Amino acid sequence: MTTSDTWKKSSHSGGGDGNACVEVARRPARISVRDSKVPDRGVLTFPGPAFTAFVDALKKN
């Protein structure tokens, strides 16, 4: 699935070709996430506040 969203790669994409990561697209009411290696395979979409809480929890670990 390709969309007109602006996708940004994770800053932790690793070495080499830099495709071992996820990409995130921000919209007003949602955050979409996809695998950078297979971007047409599918997209997960979350409400903005839920995604923010998830990332904040990851940063604490």
Secondary structure, DSSP 8 states (H G I E B T S, - for coil): ---S--EEE-TT--STTS-SSEEEEE-SSEEEEEETTSTTS--EEEEHHHHHHHHHHHHH-
